[in-house]
Amino acid sequence: MGVMKILLVEDELKLGKAIKAGLEQDSYAVDWLTTADEGLAYAETEVYDFIILDRMLPDGKDGLDICRTVRAQGVTCPILMLTARGELSDRVDGLDSGADDYLVKPFAFEELLARLRALKRRPEAAVQQILTFGDLRIDTTQKYVTVGQQDVQLSRKEYALLEYLAHHSDQICSKDQLIEHIWDFDADILPNTVEVFIRSLRKKLDGSRSESYIETVRGFGYRLRRSS
Protein backbone atom coordinates (compact mmCIF):
# COMPACT_ATOMS: atom_id res chain seq x y z
CA MET A 1 0.00 0.00 0.00
CA GLY A 2 3.00 2.31 0.39
CA VAL A 3 3.51 4.96 3.06
CA MET A 4 0.35 5.81 5.00
CA LYS A 5 -0.18 9.55 5.50
CA ILE A 6 -1.66 10.85 8.75
CA LEU A 7 -2.97 14.26 9.80
CA LEU A 8 -2.37 14.84 13.53
CA VAL A 9 -4.06 17.81 15.23
CA GLU A 10 -2.77 18.02 18.83
CA ASP A 11 -1.94 21.22 20.75
CA GLU A 12 0.05 19.58 23.57
CA LEU A 13 3.57 20.06 22.20
CA LYS A 14 5.25 17.28 24.15
CA LEU A 15 2.54 14.74 23.29
CA GLY A 16 2.27 15.85 19.66
CA LYS A 17 6.02 15.58 19.17
CA ALA A 18 6.06 12.10 20.75
CA ILE A 19 3.14 10.84 18.63
CA LYS A 20 4.66 12.23 15.43
CA ALA A 21 8.06 10.68 16.17
CA GLY A 22 6.53 7.33 17.08
CA LEU A 23 4.33 7.18 13.99
CA GLU A 24 7.21 8.14 11.72
CA GLN A 25 9.33 5.44 13.30
CA ASP A 26 6.52 3.04 12.37
CA SER A 27 6.79 4.23 8.73
CA TYR A 28 3.84 6.64 8.69
CA ALA A 29 4.12 10.12 7.14
CA VAL A 30 2.73 12.70 9.58
CA ASP A 31 1.51 16.28 9.16
CA TRP A 32 1.28 17.71 12.71
CA LEU A 33 -0.76 20.86 13.38
CA THR A 34 -1.55 22.48 16.73
CA THR A 35 -4.71 24.52 16.03
CA ALA A 36 -8.19 23.67 14.79
CA ASP A 37 -8.05 26.20 11.95
CA GLU A 38 -4.77 24.85 10.59
CA GLY A 39 -5.94 21.26 11.02
CA LEU A 40 -9.18 21.91 9.18
CA ALA A 41 -7.34 23.69 6.35
CA TYR A 42 -5.07 20.69 5.84
CA ALA A 43 -7.94 18.20 6.15
CA GLU A 44 -9.85 20.07 3.45
CA THR A 45 -6.98 20.35 0.97
CA GLU A 46 -4.81 17.25 1.47
CA VAL A 47 -5.62 13.54 1.16
CA TYR A 48 -4.93 11.45 4.26
CA ASP A 49 -5.23 7.78 5.15
CA PHE A 50 -6.02 8.67 8.79
CA ILE A 51 -6.88 11.77 10.79
CA ILE A 52 -6.05 11.93 14.52
CA LEU A 53 -7.82 14.77 16.35
CA ASP A 54 -7.42 16.11 19.88
CA ARG A 55 -10.84 16.78 21.37
CA MET A 56 -9.97 20.08 23.11
CA LEU A 57 -8.02 22.61 21.04
CA PRO A 58 -6.90 26.24 21.58
CA ASP A 59 -9.18 29.28 21.25
CA GLY A 60 -12.20 27.28 22.39
CA LYS A 61 -12.19 25.13 19.28
CA ASP A 62 -13.17 21.47 19.41
CA GLY A 63 -11.91 18.50 17.41
CA LEU A 64 -15.57 17.55 16.99
CA ASP A 65 -16.06 20.64 14.81
CA ILE A 66 -13.26 19.52 12.47
CA CYS A 67 -14.71 16.02 12.38
CA ARG A 68 -18.23 17.15 11.52
CA THR A 69 -17.00 19.58 8.87
CA VAL A 70 -14.82 17.13 6.96
CA ARG A 71 -17.47 14.40 7.13
CA ALA A 72 -20.02 16.85 5.69
CA GLN A 73 -17.58 17.50 2.85
CA GLY A 74 -17.42 13.80 2.03
CA VAL A 75 -14.07 12.90 3.63
CA THR A 76 -14.30 9.17 4.42
CA CYS A 77 -10.86 8.32 5.84
CA PRO A 78 -10.87 6.91 9.40
CA ILE A 79 -10.83 9.50 12.18
CA LEU A 80 -9.47 8.76 15.67
CA MET A 81 -10.27 11.15 18.53
CA LEU A 82 -7.77 11.75 21.37
CA THR A 83 -9.05 13.27 24.59
CA ALA A 84 -8.58 13.54 28.32
CA ARG A 85 -12.36 13.41 28.68
CA GLY A 86 -13.39 9.80 29.06
CA GLU A 87 -17.02 10.12 30.19
CA LEU A 88 -19.58 8.12 28.25
CA SER A 89 -21.29 11.25 26.90
CA ASP A 90 -17.98 12.53 25.53
CA ARG A 91 -17.26 9.24 23.77
CA VAL A 92 -20.76 9.22 22.30
CA ASP A 93 -20.38 12.83 21.09
CA GLY A 94 -17.10 11.94 19.42
CA LEU A 95 -18.47 8.91 17.62
CA ASP A 96 -21.68 10.69 16.61
CA SER A 97 -19.67 13.56 15.13
CA GLY A 98 -18.23 11.11 12.60
CA ALA A 99 -15.19 9.70 14.41
CA ASP A 100 -14.47 5.98 14.07
CA ASP A 101 -12.63 5.42 17.33
CA TYR A 102 -11.93 7.19 20.60
CA LEU A 103 -8.75 6.97 22.70
CA VAL A 104 -8.63 8.46 26.22
CA LYS A 105 -5.44 10.09 27.51
CA PRO A 106 -3.11 8.91 28.91
CA PHE A 107 -2.69 5.94 26.58
CA ALA A 108 0.05 3.53 25.59
CA PHE A 109 1.51 4.27 22.17
CA GLU A 110 1.18 0.59 21.25
CA GLU A 111 -2.58 0.89 21.70
CA LEU A 112 -2.68 3.85 19.32
CA LEU A 113 -0.84 1.81 16.69
CA ALA A 114 -3.16 -1.15 17.25
CA ARG A 115 -6.23 1.03 16.78
CA LEU A 116 -4.81 2.46 13.55
CA ARG A 117 -4.14 -1.05 12.27
CA ALA A 118 -7.72 -2.04 13.12
CA LEU A 119 -9.12 1.01 11.32
CA LYS A 120 -6.95 0.25 8.29
CA ARG A 121 -8.61 -3.16 8.01
CA ARG A 122 -12.05 -1.58 7.99
CA PRO A 123 -13.63 -1.15 4.52
CA GLU A 124 -14.22 2.43 3.41
CA ALA A 125 -17.98 1.88 3.25
CA ALA A 126 -17.96 1.30 6.99
CA VAL A 127 -16.81 4.86 7.65
CA GLN A 128 -18.82 6.63 4.99
CA GLN A 129 -21.47 8.70 6.74
CA ILE A 130 -22.44 11.30 4.14
CA LEU A 131 -24.20 9.84 1.12
CA THR A 132 -24.56 12.16 -1.89
CA PHE A 133 -26.77 11.92 -4.95
CA GLY A 134 -26.34 15.10 -6.96
CA ASP A 135 -27.56 17.91 -4.68
CA LEU A 136 -29.13 15.40 -2.29
CA ARG A 137 -27.05 14.75 0.85
CA ILE A 138 -27.92 12.22 3.55
CA ASP A 139 -26.10 12.32 6.90
CA THR A 140 -26.60 8.79 8.21
CA THR A 141 -25.30 9.65 11.70
CA GLN A 142 -27.40 12.74 12.39
CA LYS A 143 -30.32 11.43 10.29
CA TYR A 144 -30.23 14.72 8.43
CA VAL A 145 -31.20 15.36 4.80
CA THR A 146 -30.51 18.39 2.62
CA VAL A 147 -31.15 19.23 -1.02
CA GLY A 148 -28.78 21.97 -2.09
CA GLN A 149 -28.80 24.41 0.84
CA GLN A 150 -32.33 23.44 1.89
CA ASP A 151 -33.06 21.23 4.92
CA VAL A 152 -35.60 18.49 4.22
CA GLN A 153 -37.89 17.44 7.08
CA LEU A 154 -38.78 13.75 6.86
CA SER A 155 -40.76 11.42 9.08
CA ARG A 156 -38.91 8.47 10.60
CA LYS A 157 -40.30 6.04 8.04
CA GLU A 158 -39.61 8.41 5.15
CA TYR A 159 -36.02 8.79 6.30
CA ALA A 160 -35.60 5.03 6.79
CA LEU A 161 -36.93 4.42 3.29
CA LEU A 162 -34.61 7.04 1.76
CA GLU A 163 -31.53 5.75 3.59
CA TYR A 164 -32.27 2.17 2.55
CA LEU A 165 -32.57 3.24 -1.10
CA ALA A 166 -29.30 5.20 -0.73
CA HIS A 167 -27.40 2.22 0.65
CA HIS A 168 -28.76 0.02 -2.15
CA SER A 169 -28.49 2.49 -5.03
CA ASP A 170 -26.68 -0.10 -7.14
CA GLN A 171 -29.82 -2.22 -7.33
CA ILE A 172 -33.56 -1.98 -7.90
CA CYS A 173 -35.48 -2.32 -4.63
CA SER A 174 -38.83 -4.06 -4.92
CA LYS A 175 -41.84 -3.09 -2.80
CA ASP A 176 -41.63 -6.39 -0.93
CA GLN A 177 -37.96 -5.77 -0.19
CA LEU A 178 -38.71 -2.30 1.15
CA ILE A 179 -41.59 -3.58 3.30
CA GLU A 180 -39.37 -6.32 4.72
CA HIS A 181 -36.58 -3.97 5.72
CA ILE A 182 -38.41 -0.75 6.67
CA TRP A 183 -41.40 -2.05 8.59
CA ASP A 184 -41.39 -4.52 11.46
CA PHE A 185 -42.74 -8.05 11.16
CA ASP A 186 -46.05 -7.26 12.84
CA ALA A 187 -46.86 -4.26 10.66
CA ASP A 188 -49.76 -4.82 8.28
CA ILE A 189 -48.32 -3.08 5.23
CA LEU A 190 -49.60 -3.32 1.67
CA PRO A 191 -47.61 -2.58 -1.49
CA ASN A 192 -49.62 0.59 -2.13
CA THR A 193 -48.40 1.89 1.26
CA VAL A 194 -44.89 1.96 -0.22
CA GLU A 195 -46.24 3.97 -3.16
CA VAL A 196 -47.71 6.51 -0.73
CA PHE A 197 -44.35 6.96 1.02
CA ILE A 198 -42.49 7.21 -2.29
CA ARG A 199 -44.87 9.94 -3.46
CA SER A 200 -44.38 11.81 -0.20
CA LEU A 201 -40.58 11.52 -0.48
CA ARG A 202 -40.62 12.77 -4.05
CA LYS A 203 -42.74 15.75 -3.10
CA LYS A 204 -40.29 16.73 -0.34
CA LEU A 205 -37.07 16.04 -2.27
CA ASP A 206 -37.76 16.99 -5.86
CA GLY A 207 -39.28 20.46 -5.69
CA SER A 208 -39.49 21.81 -9.25
CA ARG A 209 -37.09 19.22 -10.73
CA SER A 210 -38.28 17.58 -13.92
CA GLU A 211 -36.53 14.32 -13.03
CA SER A 212 -37.12 12.72 -9.62
CA TYR A 213 -34.31 11.56 -7.37
CA ILE A 214 -36.26 8.31 -6.97
CA GLU A 215 -36.61 6.40 -10.21
CA THR A 216 -39.49 3.97 -10.80
CA VAL A 217 -38.41 0.87 -12.70
CA ARG A 218 -41.78 -0.30 -13.90
CA GLY A 219 -42.61 -3.84 -12.86
CA PHE A 220 -39.57 -4.12 -10.59
CA GLY A 221 -39.39 -1.36 -7.98
CA TYR A 222 -37.45 1.79 -7.15
CA ARG A 223 -33.89 3.07 -7.38
CA LEU A 224 -32.19 6.24 -6.16
CA ARG A 225 -30.52 8.10 -9.00
CA ARG A 226 -26.81 8.91 -8.67
CA SER A 227 -27.51 12.38 -10.07
CA SER A 228 -30.58 14.39 -10.81
Protein Blocks (a to p, Z undefined) as FASTA:
>chain_A
ZZaddddddfblklmmmmmmmmmmnopacdddfbfklmmmmmmmmccfbdcddfbdghhi
afklmmmmmmmnopabdcddddfblcfklmmmmmmnopabdcdddddfklmmmmmmmmmm
pcfklmpmbdcehjbccdfklopacehjbccdddfklmmmmmmmmmmmmbccdfklmmmm
mpcfklccdfklmmmmmmmmmmmmnmmafbdfbdcdehilccddfbZZ
